[in-house]
Every structure is written in C-alpha cells, then in structure tokens.
Amino acid sequence: MSTFIPRFRPAVSLKRHSLWLLAGVVGLFAAGIALSLWVSLQSSARSDREQLELEVKHAQVGLARLKDYYRALLDNVVRAPELADLMRFGSVEAQQEWALARQRLLPDLLGFALLGPGGEVRGEASALRVGPRCIEDMRRAADLNTLQPLMHDEVAGLEHIDLVAMVREPDGRTLGGVFISLRLDQLQRVIDDARHPDHALILVDAAGRTLVRSGIVEGRLRELRLPVTDTGWTLVAQSPVRLLTRNGEQQALVGLLTLAAVLTLLGATLVRLRRTVLRDVDATRDALAALAREEPVPEIVPHYAEFEPAVADINRIALNLQDQRVRLEYLSLTDPLTGLPNRRAFENHFAQAQGLAAREHRVALVLLDIDYFKVVNDTLGHGVGDQVLRALAESLKGLTRRADLAARLAGDEFVVLLTNVEAGGLEVWYQRLADRFRSELGALGMELKTGLSAGQTWLRKTPDETLGEALARADRALYRAKAHGRGQLATEAGAAE
C-alpha cells in the first residue's frame, strides 16, 4: 500500500519578486538608452560624413568654376585677332603696352604679361607685376602649355597663383604665351562660402603646402580629401569627431529623467500592490475564519485603483513625445531663415504634383534666382542678403495659393509649383511677384540693383518623371533668362503650350 506524501514548494517572497522586477526594469531601460544613444551616434556620424562630402564637393565645384573662368579668359585673350601679329612683328614696348592695357581692364588680376617662346617676359617684369619666382618657374618648365597653376607666397599680401596659355602659329609653332597671376583671396572666398561653421576646409598643392585655409578643427577629427581636376591641388575637409553630440546628451538626460520617474512610480505601485495583496489575503483569511466560526462573512473588495496614476503618467509622457515628434517633423521640413518649406518638403510634395500632372492637370514648375545676389552679399554683407531672401519669401507667401507650393532649395534659389495655371497666367504671376518683391525691398528701405530671373517648365504627364529631370529643364530655362539680360521669365524651350 503506497503512502501519499504531499509535496510542498518553498514560499516565495513577494518583496524579492518586486526587487527583481525593479532590477529588470532598470536593465531594460539602461539597454534601451544605450541602444538609442548608439543609433543616435551612428546617425550623427553618417549625417556628418554626408555633410562633409557635400561641403567638399561644393568647394570643388566652386574652385573648378573659378579655374574654368580664368582659363576661358586666357583662351579669349589668346584668340584675340591682333595678338598673333603683335607677337610676330611688334616691339617689346608695344607688347608691354598691350599687356598693361589688358591689365587695367581686368582689376581682379594681380599680374598680366606676354611671354616669349622660352618663357621670358616681354617687357619690364616689375611693371607687369611678374615676380622673380614666377619667371624662374616658367623658365624651368619643360612645356609652358602643360604648366599647372603655381602658387607663390614670398611677399605677404601678394600671395597668388600663376596661369599660362600658349599662342601658336597655324602650323603649331610656338609664338609665345600669355601669363596671368590670380590673388589667393579669390580662392579663399570660394572656400569660406563652402565651409560649415564647425568644419575646416584646406586647399593644398601637389607638394602638400597650404594654399588657403578656412576654419580649424582641434582634437579627434574626421577627414575627407578630394582632388581638384587639372590643378594638382587637393581639397581637405575636416570635421570634429564627438563622443556624444548635443542631441545625444539631451537624449540621455531625457532617458535618465524618464527612468527615474518610472522607477519612482513603479516602486510606489509595487509597494502599494504588495500591501493591497496582503490586505486582500488578510481579508480572505478573516472571511474563512468567519466561515469556520459560522459568523457572517464580510465582503472581499480588491484594491487596484492605485494603477490609475500610472496610466495618467504614461498618457502624459505619450502626449509629450507626440508633441515633440510633430515639432521635429515641422522643423525638418522648414527653412529656418525664410519660414518656407525646404528642399526635403519640396521633394515630398513633388510626387503629389506629379500625380496631378498625370491626371491631365497643368502643373508649372518655376525656378527663381535673385539677380546679383552674390554682389549684394559681398558688398553689403550677409545680413542684408538674409533680408533680401526673407523679402522674396514674403512675396512668395503672398502670391501662392493653397494648392501651390513655394520652397527654398538652397542659397538664393527658390522653386514654385503652380497648379491649374495657363501659360498666359504665368507671365502675369511672375510680373506680380517681381513687383511685390521690389515693394518688399522698398518697405525695408533697400534700393538695390537686383531683381528676379525665372525659368519655367511644365511637369510631364508620364508618372516616371523624376524631380531631377524637371529641375534640370527649369534650370536651363533660367540660364536663358539670365543670358538674355536677367529680370525676366524664360519658359522651357519647345515646351507644349
């Protein structure tokens, strides 16, 4: 006959379970905060790399444009019809006088001279602003036509680079060359315009010497190098590597404060829950004792109303987080200077406009550019330039309908999507905008020699058209508007009405 032996489990402490639960919550929150900070750091590093790449490419394009401008200037001088005869038959005095005349016409240049076939200066070098080092470098060069830009910084305040182009006979024989020297200040402006305030941009030559520099980054840094085509120069972009960004610090602080609040609330709730459970156990035991004594059994009422404050706190936290998300989303889609939608918002809206065009609605894309804006910035300062940008933004806000969208792409470049508008109405809209812009400038007390150039294109009915294609067409139209005198609206060449 088998004997039944009851199996007892050891009693478990409710207090110990509560402590383990608190420890688990602390661990989960710590892991969540650490993971969130890691994601934030990765996102910040990726964003910084992208900013660095954009910055160095912007500087590269600016330097290439400056180089191409002066190369084109040299080519135009070399193709001057009277130059070949002057090089063949003219005296040294005549050649010097010709060079001095060109030098006076081009005040941006430091030096301008004609060269002989061997690199010798035709005329008085000091009058033509050709230094001894410039002459020495040209004489040592095996082929002046392949001479890359050379930097000279021997004289403080006269730092410059040299460019040379050759003048040849129709049969290819060398008659001589044209020499110009360009101040480094112009390279410095390009670098300064492209640099982010927290970054550094450095232009170095083939020997590693610094040509120009903008900004200094101390401590650990991230570096990106990009060559400048056909110069032997290299652009070096640097940005600081931070262990914890400002957003990360704020995120950690919010996480720790949230953790402290939740732990306080959870501890109080667990203590109250423990007391409530014990009270319910006591009430149950009293009821059983009353039943054993055949006495009236008191009513057992559970006490769980303590959870209501926790629910209210969680809702408050959720509402705060939702408000923060809405605000962050608004800031990510708005240009902080003008208050207009930024490029990201415009890209998001483009798909909707493209859908309207595919459904037979006429949607015009207009690209706007402020004439001589760089001159305003360079002569009157960026503060005045910002006022001009805001004046155009206010004009656009006043002349765009609910169905339209005006946005700032970058710098002084704005774009507008106009829905259900006819070709004739576009010109009227542009004239009203130009008048409104002038009125806004006048209200600010500005009498500036500026205006608006605009290029317009129609969105295609094909759903696979990209934003880049539409902007490229509008940009070509804008180029024609500037080429024909600025201050006008040019439409897409060959566009269907």
Contacts in CASP RR format, 6 or more apart in sequence:
PFRMAT RR
TARGET T0000
AUTHOR 0000-0000-0000
METHOD contacts of the structure
MODEL  1
MSTFIPRFRPAVSLKRHSLWLLAGVVGLFAAGIALSLWVSLQSSARSDRE
QLELEVKHAQVGLARLKDYYRALLDNVVRAPELADLMRFGSVEAQQEWAL
ARQRLLPDLLGFALLGPGGEVRGEASALRVGPRCIEDMRRAADLNTLQPL
MHDEVAGLEHIDLVAMVREPDGRTLGGVFISLRLDQLQRVIDDARHPDHA
LILVDAAGRTLVRSGIVEGRLRELRLPVTDTGWTLVAQSPVRLLTRNGEQ
QALVGLLTLAAVLTLLGATLVRLRRTVLRDVDATRDALAALAREEPVPEI
VPHYAEFEPAVADINRIALNLQDQRVRLEYLSLTDPLTGLPNRRAFENHF
AQAQGLAAREHRVALVLLDIDYFKVVNDTLGHGVGDQVLRALAESLKGLT
RRADLAARLAGDEFVVLLTNVEAGGLEVWYQRLADRFRSELGALGMELKT
GLSAGQTWLRKTPDETLGEALARADRALYRAKAHGRGQLATEAGAAE
14 274 0 8 1.000
14 277 0 8 1.000
14 278 0 8 1.000
15 274 0 8 1.000
18 267 0 8 1.000
18 270 0 8 1.000
18 271 0 8 1.000
18 274 0 8 1.000
21 266 0 8 1.000
21 270 0 8 1.000
22 263 0 8 1.000
22 266 0 8 1.000
22 267 0 8 1.000
22 270 0 8 1.000
25 262 0 8 1.000
25 263 0 8 1.000
25 266 0 8 1.000
26 259 0 8 1.000
26 263 0 8 1.000
29 255 0 8 1.000
29 258 0 8 1.000
29 259 0 8 1.000
29 262 0 8 1.000
30 259 0 8 1.000
33 251 0 8 1.000
33 252 0 8 1.000
33 255 0 8 1.000
33 256 0 8 1.000
33 259 0 8 1.000
36 251 0 8 1.000
36 255 0 8 1.000
37 244 0 8 1.000
37 248 0 8 1.000
37 251 0 8 1.000
37 252 0 8 1.000
40 245 0 8 1.000
40 247 0 8 1.000
40 248 0 8 1.000
40 251 0 8 1.000
41 244 0 8 1.000
41 245 0 8 1.000
41 248 0 8 1.000
44 242 0 8 1.000
44 245 0 8 1.000
44 247 0 8 1.000
44 248 0 8 1.000
45 222 0 8 1.000
45 241 0 8 1.000
48 222 0 8 1.000
48 239 0 8 1.000
49 222 0 8 1.000
49 224 0 8 1.000
51 196 0 8 1.000
51 199 0 8 1.000
51 239 0 8 1.000
52 199 0 8 1.000
52 222 0 8 1.000
52 224 0 8 1.000
52 237 0 8 1.000
52 239 0 8 1.000
53 224 0 8 1.000
55 194 0 8 1.000
55 195 0 8 1.000
55 196 0 8 1.000
55 199 0 8 1.000
55 201 0 8 1.000
55 237 0 8 1.000
56 194 0 8 1.000
56 201 0 8 1.000
56 224 0 8 1.000
56 226 0 8 1.000
56 235 0 8 1.000
56 237 0 8 1.000
57 226 0 8 1.000
58 194 0 8 1.000
59 190 0 8 1.000
59 191 0 8 1.000
59 194 0 8 1.000
59 195 0 8 1.000
59 201 0 8 1.000
59 203 0 8 1.000
59 235 0 8 1.000
59 237 0 8 1.000
60 226 0 8 1.000
60 228 0 8 1.000
60 235 0 8 1.000
62 190 0 8 1.000
62 194 0 8 1.000
63 187 0 8 1.000
63 190 0 8 1.000
63 203 0 8 1.000
63 228 0 8 1.000
63 231 0 8 1.000
63 233 0 8 1.000
63 235 0 8 1.000
64 228 0 8 1.000
64 229 0 8 1.000
66 186 0 8 1.000
66 187 0 8 1.000
66 190 0 8 1.000
67 149 0 8 1.000
67 228 0 8 1.000
67 230 0 8 1.000
67 231 0 8 1.000
70 163 0 8 1.000
70 180 0 8 1.000
70 182 0 8 1.000
71 163 0 8 1.000
71 165 0 8 1.000
73 106 0 8 1.000
73 180 0 8 1.000
74 163 0 8 1.000
74 164 0 8 1.000
74 165 0 8 1.000
74 178 0 8 1.000
74 180 0 8 1.000
75 165 0 8 1.000
77 83 0 8 1.000
77 102 0 8 1.000
77 165 0 8 1.000
77 178 0 8 1.000
78 165 0 8 1.000
78 166 0 8 1.000
78 167 0 8 1.000
78 177 0 8 1.000
78 178 0 8 1.000
83 98 0 8 1.000
83 167 0 8 1.000
83 178 0 8 1.000
84 167 0 8 1.000
84 169 0 8 1.000
84 175 0 8 1.000
86 94 0 8 1.000
86 95 0 8 1.000
86 98 0 8 1.000
86 114 0 8 1.000
87 95 0 8 1.000
87 114 0 8 1.000
87 116 0 8 1.000
87 167 0 8 1.000
87 175 0 8 1.000
87 176 0 8 1.000
87 177 0 8 1.000
88 175 0 8 1.000
92 122 0 8 1.000
92 123 0 8 1.000
93 123 0 8 1.000
95 114 0 8 1.000
95 122 0 8 1.000
95 123 0 8 1.000
96 113 0 8 1.000
96 114 0 8 1.000
96 122 0 8 1.000
96 123 0 8 1.000
96 124 0 8 1.000
96 127 0 8 1.000
96 128 0 8 1.000
98 114 0 8 1.000
99 112 0 8 1.000
99 113 0 8 1.000
99 114 0 8 1.000
99 122 0 8 1.000
99 123 0 8 1.000
99 128 0 8 1.000
100 112 0 8 1.000
100 127 0 8 1.000
100 128 0 8 1.000
102 112 0 8 1.000
103 109 0 8 1.000
103 111 0 8 1.000
103 112 0 8 1.000
103 128 0 8 1.000
103 129 0 8 1.000
106 112 0 8 1.000
106 180 0 8 1.000
108 182 0 8 1.000
108 183 0 8 1.000
108 186 0 8 1.000
109 180 0 8 1.000
109 181 0 8 1.000
109 182 0 8 1.000
110 129 0 8 1.000
110 158 0 8 1.000
110 160 0 8 1.000
110 181 0 8 1.000
110 182 0 8 1.000
110 183 0 8 1.000
111 128 0 8 1.000
111 129 0 8 1.000
111 130 0 8 1.000
111 160 0 8 1.000
111 179 0 8 1.000
111 180 0 8 1.000
111 181 0 8 1.000
112 128 0 8 1.000
112 129 0 8 1.000
112 178 0 8 1.000
112 179 0 8 1.000
112 180 0 8 1.000
112 181 0 8 1.000
113 121 0 8 1.000
113 122 0 8 1.000
113 123 0 8 1.000
113 125 0 8 1.000
113 128 0 8 1.000
113 129 0 8 1.000
113 130 0 8 1.000
113 178 0 8 1.000
113 179 0 8 1.000
114 121 0 8 1.000
114 122 0 8 1.000
114 123 0 8 1.000
114 176 0 8 1.000
114 177 0 8 1.000
114 178 0 8 1.000
114 179 0 8 1.000
115 121 0 8 1.000
115 122 0 8 1.000
115 138 0 8 1.000
115 144 0 8 1.000
115 164 0 8 1.000
115 176 0 8 1.000
115 177 0 8 1.000
115 178 0 8 1.000
115 179 0 8 1.000
116 122 0 8 1.000
116 175 0 8 1.000
116 176 0 8 1.000
116 177 0 8 1.000
117 174 0 8 1.000
117 175 0 8 1.000
117 176 0 8 1.000
118 138 0 8 1.000
118 139 0 8 1.000
118 144 0 8 1.000
118 176 0 8 1.000
119 135 0 8 1.000
119 138 0 8 1.000
119 139 0 8 1.000
119 141 0 8 1.000
119 144 0 8 1.000
119 176 0 8 1.000
119 177 0 8 1.000
120 135 0 8 1.000
120 139 0 8 1.000
121 128 0 8 1.000
121 130 0 8 1.000
121 135 0 8 1.000
121 179 0 8 1.000
125 131 0 8 1.000
125 132 0 8 1.000
125 135 0 8 1.000
129 181 0 8 1.000
130 179 0 8 1.000
130 181 0 8 1.000
131 152 0 8 1.000
133 152 0 8 1.000
133 154 0 8 1.000
134 150 0 8 1.000
134 152 0 8 1.000
134 162 0 8 1.000
134 179 0 8 1.000
134 181 0 8 1.000
137 147 0 8 1.000
137 150 0 8 1.000
137 152 0 8 1.000
137 162 0 8 1.000
138 144 0 8 1.000
138 147 0 8 1.000
138 162 0 8 1.000
138 164 0 8 1.000
138 179 0 8 1.000
141 147 0 8 1.000
144 164 0 8 1.000
144 166 0 8 1.000
144 177 0 8 1.000
145 164 0 8 1.000
145 165 0 8 1.000
145 166 0 8 1.000
147 162 0 8 1.000
147 164 0 8 1.000
148 206 0 8 1.000
148 230 0 8 1.000
148 231 0 8 1.000
148 232 0 8 1.000
149 161 0 8 1.000
149 162 0 8 1.000
149 163 0 8 1.000
149 231 0 8 1.000
149 232 0 8 1.000
149 233 0 8 1.000
150 161 0 8 1.000
150 162 0 8 1.000
151 159 0 8 1.000
151 160 0 8 1.000
151 161 0 8 1.000
151 184 0 8 1.000
151 205 0 8 1.000
151 209 0 8 1.000
151 211 0 8 1.000
152 159 0 8 1.000
152 160 0 8 1.000
152 161 0 8 1.000
152 162 0 8 1.000
152 181 0 8 1.000
153 159 0 8 1.000
153 184 0 8 1.000
158 183 0 8 1.000
159 183 0 8 1.000
159 184 0 8 1.000
160 181 0 8 1.000
160 182 0 8 1.000
160 183 0 8 1.000
160 184 0 8 1.000
161 181 0 8 1.000
161 182 0 8 1.000
161 184 0 8 1.000
161 187 0 8 1.000
161 211 0 8 1.000
162 179 0 8 1.000
162 180 0 8 1.000
162 181 0 8 1.000
162 182 0 8 1.000
163 179 0 8 1.000
163 180 0 8 1.000
163 181 0 8 1.000
163 182 0 8 1.000
164 177 0 8 1.000
164 178 0 8 1.000
164 179 0 8 1.000
165 177 0 8 1.000
165 178 0 8 1.000
166 174 0 8 1.000
166 176 0 8 1.000
166 177 0 8 1.000
166 178 0 8 1.000
167 174 0 8 1.000
167 175 0 8 1.000
167 176 0 8 1.000
167 177 0 8 1.000
167 178 0 8 1.000
168 174 0 8 1.000
168 175 0 8 1.000
169 175 0 8 1.000
184 211 0 8 1.000
184 212 0 8 1.000
187 203 0 8 1.000
187 211 0 8 1.000
187 212 0 8 1.000
188 212 0 8 1.000
188 214 0 8 1.000
189 378 0 8 1.000
191 201 0 8 1.000
191 203 0 8 1.000
191 212 0 8 1.000
191 213 0 8 1.000
191 214 0 8 1.000
192 214 0 8 1.000
194 201 0 8 1.000
195 201 0 8 1.000
195 214 0 8 1.000
195 215 0 8 1.000
196 239 0 8 1.000
198 217 0 8 1.000
198 239 0 8 1.000
198 240 0 8 1.000
199 215 0 8 1.000
199 217 0 8 1.000
199 237 0 8 1.000
199 238 0 8 1.000
199 239 0 8 1.000
200 213 0 8 1.000
200 214 0 8 1.000
200 215 0 8 1.000
200 216 0 8 1.000
200 217 0 8 1.000
200 237 0 8 1.000
200 238 0 8 1.000
200 239 0 8 1.000
201 213 0 8 1.000
201 214 0 8 1.000
201 215 0 8 1.000
201 235 0 8 1.000
201 236 0 8 1.000
201 237 0 8 1.000
201 238 0 8 1.000
202 210 0 8 1.000
202 212 0 8 1.000
202 213 0 8 1.000
202 214 0 8 1.000
202 235 0 8 1.000
202 236 0 8 1.000
202 237 0 8 1.000
202 238 0 8 1.000
203 210 0 8 1.000
203 211 0 8 1.000
203 212 0 8 1.000
203 213 0 8 1.000
203 228 0 8 1.000
203 233 0 8 1.000
203 234 0 8 1.000
203 235 0 8 1.000
203 236 0 8 1.000
204 210 0 8 1.000
204 211 0 8 1.000
204 233 0 8 1.000
204 234 0 8 1.000
204 236 0 8 1.000
205 211 0 8 1.000
205 232 0 8 1.000
205 233 0 8 1.000
206 232 0 8 1.000
206 233 0 8 1.000
208 234 0 8 1.000
211 233 0 8 1.000
217 238 0 8 1.000
217 239 0 8 1.000
217 240 0 8 1.000
218 240 0 8 1.000
219 240 0 8 1.000
220 240 0 8 1.000
220 241 0 8 1.000
221 238 0 8 1.000
221 239 0 8 1.000
221 240 0 8 1.000
221 241 0 8 1.000
222 238 0 8 1.000
222 239 0 8 1.000
222 240 0 8 1.000
222 241 0 8 1.000
223 236 0 8 1.000
223 237 0 8 1.000
223 238 0 8 1.000
224 236 0 8 1.000
224 237 0 8 1.000
224 238 0 8 1.000
225 234 0 8 1.000
225 235 0 8 1.000
225 236 0 8 1.000
225 237 0 8 1.000
226 234 0 8 1.000
226 235 0 8 1.000
226 237 0 8 1.000
227 233 0 8 1.000
227 234 0 8 1.000
227 235 0 8 1.000
228 234 0 8 1.000
228 235 0 8 1.000
244 252 0 8 1.000
258 317 0 8 1.000
261 313 0 8 1.000
265 309 0 8 1.000
265 310 0 8 1.000
265 313 0 8 1.000
266 310 0 8 1.000
269 306 0 8 1.000
269 307 0 8 1.000
269 310 0 8 1.000
272 306 0 8 1.000
273 306 0 8 1.000
276 302 0 8 1.000
276 303 0 8 1.000
276 304 0 8 1.000
276 306 0 8 1.000
279 303 0 8 1.000
280 300 0 8 1.000
280 302 0 8 1.000
280 303 0 8 1.000
283 298 0 8 1.000
283 300 0 8 1.000
283 301 0 8 1.000
284 300 0 8 1.000
286 298 0 8 1.000
287 297 0 8 1.000
287 298 0 8 1.000
287 300 0 8 1.000
290 296 0 8 1.000
290 297 0 8 1.000
290 298 0 8 1.000
291 297 0 8 1.000
332 344 0 8 1.000
333 341 0 8 1.000
333 342 0 8 1.000
333 344 0 8 1.000
333 345 0 8 1.000
333 348 0 8 1.000
334 340 0 8 1.000
334 341 0 8 1.000
334 342 0 8 1.000
334 345 0 8 1.000
335 341 0 8 1.000
335 342 0 8 1.000
335 407 0 8 1.000
335 408 0 8 1.000
337 386 0 8 1.000
337 389 0 8 1.000
337 390 0 8 1.000
337 408 0 8 1.000
338 389 0 8 1.000
338 390 0 8 1.000
338 392 0 8 1.000
338 393 0 8 1.000
338 408 0 8 1.000
339 393 0 8 1.000
340 393 0 8 1.000
340 396 0 8 1.000
340 397 0 8 1.000
340 406 0 8 1.000
340 407 0 8 1.000
340 408 0 8 1.000
340 414 0 8 1.000
341 349 0 8 1.000
341 405 0 8 1.000
341 406 0 8 1.000
341 407 0 8 1.000
341 408 0 8 1.000
342 407 0 8 1.000
342 408 0 8 1.000
343 407 0 8 1.000
343 408 0 8 1.000
343 409 0 8 1.000
343 410 0 8 1.000
345 405 0 8 1.000
345 407 0 8 1.000
346 405 0 8 1.000
346 407 0 8 1.000
346 409 0 8 1.000
346 415 0 8 1.000
346 417 0 8 1.000
347 467 0 8 1.000
349 405 0 8 1.000
349 407 0 8 1.000
349 417 0 8 1.000
350 417 0 8 1.000
350 467 0 8 1.000
350 470 0 8 1.000
353 363 0 8 1.000
353 365 0 8 1.000
353 405 0 8 1.000
353 417 0 8 1.000
353 419 0 8 1.000
353 459 0 8 1.000
354 363 0 8 1.000
354 459 0 8 1.000
354 463 0 8 1.000
354 465 0 8 1.000
355 463 0 8 1.000
356 363 0 8 1.000
356 419 0 8 1.000
356 459 0 8 1.000
357 363 0 8 1.000
357 458 0 8 1.000
357 459 0 8 1.000
357 460 0 8 1.000
357 461 0 8 1.000
358 461 0 8 1.000
358 462 0 8 1.000
358 463 0 8 1.000
360 461 0 8 1.000
361 419 0 8 1.000
361 420 0 8 1.000
362 419 0 8 1.000
362 420 0 8 1.000
362 421 0 8 1.000
362 422 0 8 1.000
362 458 0 8 1.000
363 417 0 8 1.000
363 418 0 8 1.000
363 419 0 8 1.000
363 420 0 8 1.000
363 458 0 8 1.000
363 459 0 8 1.000
364 416 0 8 1.000
364 417 0 8 1.000
364 418 0 8 1.000
364 421 0 8 1.000
364 426 0 8 1.000
364 456 0 8 1.000
364 457 0 8 1.000
364 458 0 8 1.000
364 459 0 8 1.000
365 415 0 8 1.000
365 416 0 8 1.000
365 417 0 8 1.000
365 456 0 8 1.000
365 457 0 8 1.000
365 458 0 8 1.000
365 459 0 8 1.000
365 470 0 8 1.000
365 471 0 8 1.000
365 474 0 8 1.000
366 415 0 8 1.000
366 416 0 8 1.000
366 418 0 8 1.000
366 426 0 8 1.000
366 430 0 8 1.000
366 454 0 8 1.000
366 455 0 8 1.000
366 456 0 8 1.000
366 474 0 8 1.000
366 489 0 8 1.000
367 413 0 8 1.000
367 414 0 8 1.000
367 415 0 8 1.000
367 454 0 8 1.000
367 455 0 8 1.000
367 456 0 8 1.000
367 471 0 8 1.000
367 474 0 8 1.000
367 475 0 8 1.000
367 477 0 8 1.000
367 478 0 8 1.000
368 392 0 8 1.000
368 413 0 8 1.000
368 414 0 8 1.000
368 415 0 8 1.000
368 416 0 8 1.000
368 452 0 8 1.000
368 453 0 8 1.000
368 454 0 8 1.000
368 455 0 8 1.000
368 478 0 8 1.000
369 412 0 8 1.000
369 413 0 8 1.000
369 414 0 8 1.000
369 452 0 8 1.000
369 453 0 8 1.000
369 454 0 8 1.000
369 478 0 8 1.000
369 482 0 8 1.000
370 376 0 8 1.000
370 388 0 8 1.000
370 389 0 8 1.000
370 392 0 8 1.000
370 412 0 8 1.000
370 450 0 8 1.000
370 451 0 8 1.000
370 452 0 8 1.000
371 450 0 8 1.000
371 451 0 8 1.000
371 452 0 8 1.000
371 453 0 8 1.000
371 482 0 8 1.000
371 486 0 8 1.000
371 487 0 8 1.000
372 449 0 8 1.000
372 450 0 8 1.000
372 451 0 8 1.000
372 486 0 8 1.000
373 385 0 8 1.000
373 388 0 8 1.000
373 411 0 8 1.000
373 412 0 8 1.000
373 450 0 8 1.000
376 384 0 8 1.000
376 385 0 8 1.000
376 388 0 8 1.000
376 448 0 8 1.000
376 450 0 8 1.000
377 384 0 8 1.000
377 385 0 8 1.000
380 448 0 8 1.000
384 446 0 8 1.000
387 444 0 8 1.000
387 446 0 8 1.000
388 412 0 8 1.000
388 441 0 8 1.000
388 446 0 8 1.000
388 448 0 8 1.000
388 450 0 8 1.000
389 408 0 8 1.000
389 411 0 8 1.000
389 412 0 8 1.000
391 437 0 8 1.000
391 440 0 8 1.000
391 441 0 8 1.000
391 444 0 8 1.000
391 446 0 8 1.000
392 414 0 8 1.000
392 437 0 8 1.000
392 440 0 8 1.000
392 452 0 8 1.000
393 406 0 8 1.000
393 408 0 8 1.000
393 414 0 8 1.000
394 440 0 8 1.000
395 433 0 8 1.000
395 436 0 8 1.000
395 437 0 8 1.000
395 439 0 8 1.000
395 440 0 8 1.000
396 406 0 8 1.000
396 414 0 8 1.000
396 416 0 8 1.000
396 433 0 8 1.000
397 406 0 8 1.000
398 436 0 8 1.000
399 429 0 8 1.000
399 432 0 8 1.000
399 433 0 8 1.000
399 436 0 8 1.000
400 406 0 8 1.000
400 416 0 8 1.000
400 418 0 8 1.000
401 419 0 8 1.000
403 419 0 8 1.000
403 420 0 8 1.000
404 416 0 8 1.000
404 417 0 8 1.000
404 418 0 8 1.000
404 419 0 8 1.000
405 416 0 8 1.000
405 417 0 8 1.000
406 414 0 8 1.000
406 415 0 8 1.000
406 416 0 8 1.000
406 417 0 8 1.000
407 414 0 8 1.000
407 415 0 8 1.000
407 416 0 8 1.000
408 414 0 8 1.000
409 415 0 8 1.000
415 471 0 8 1.000
415 474 0 8 1.000
418 426 0 8 1.000
418 429 0 8 1.000
421 429 0 8 1.000
423 491 0 8 1.000
423 497 0 8 1.000
426 456 0 8 1.000
426 489 0 8 1.000
426 491 0 8 1.000
427 489 0 8 1.000
430 452 0 8 1.000
430 454 0 8 1.000
430 489 0 8 1.000
433 452 0 8 1.000
434 451 0 8 1.000
434 452 0 8 1.000
434 487 0 8 1.000
437 451 0 8 1.000
437 452 0 8 1.000
438 451 0 8 1.000
441 447 0 8 1.000
441 448 0 8 1.000
441 450 0 8 1.000
451 486 0 8 1.000
451 487 0 8 1.000
452 487 0 8 1.000
453 478 0 8 1.000
453 481 0 8 1.000
453 482 0 8 1.000
453 486 0 8 1.000
453 487 0 8 1.000
453 488 0 8 1.000
453 490 0 8 1.000
454 477 0 8 1.000
454 478 0 8 1.000
454 481 0 8 1.000
454 487 0 8 1.000
454 488 0 8 1.000
454 489 0 8 1.000
454 490 0 8 1.000
455 474 0 8 1.000
455 475 0 8 1.000
455 477 0 8 1.000
455 478 0 8 1.000
455 480 0 8 1.000
455 481 0 8 1.000
455 489 0 8 1.000
455 490 0 8 1.000
455 491 0 8 1.000
455 492 0 8 1.000
456 474 0 8 1.000
456 477 0 8 1.000
456 489 0 8 1.000
456 490 0 8 1.000
456 491 0 8 1.000
456 492 0 8 1.000
457 470 0 8 1.000
457 473 0 8 1.000
457 474 0 8 1.000
457 477 0 8 1.000
457 491 0 8 1.000
457 492 0 8 1.000
457 495 0 8 1.000
458 492 0 8 1.000
458 495 0 8 1.000
458 496 0 8 1.000
459 465 0 8 1.000
459 470 0 8 1.000
460 470 0 8 1.000
473 492 0 8 1.000
474 492 0 8 1.000
476 492 0 8 1.000
476 493 0 8 1.000
477 490 0 8 1.000
477 491 0 8 1.000
477 492 0 8 1.000
477 493 0 8 1.000
478 490 0 8 1.000
480 490 0 8 1.000
480 493 0 8 1.000
481 487 0 8 1.000
481 488 0 8 1.000
481 489 0 8 1.000
481 490 0 8 1.000
484 490 0 8 1.000
END
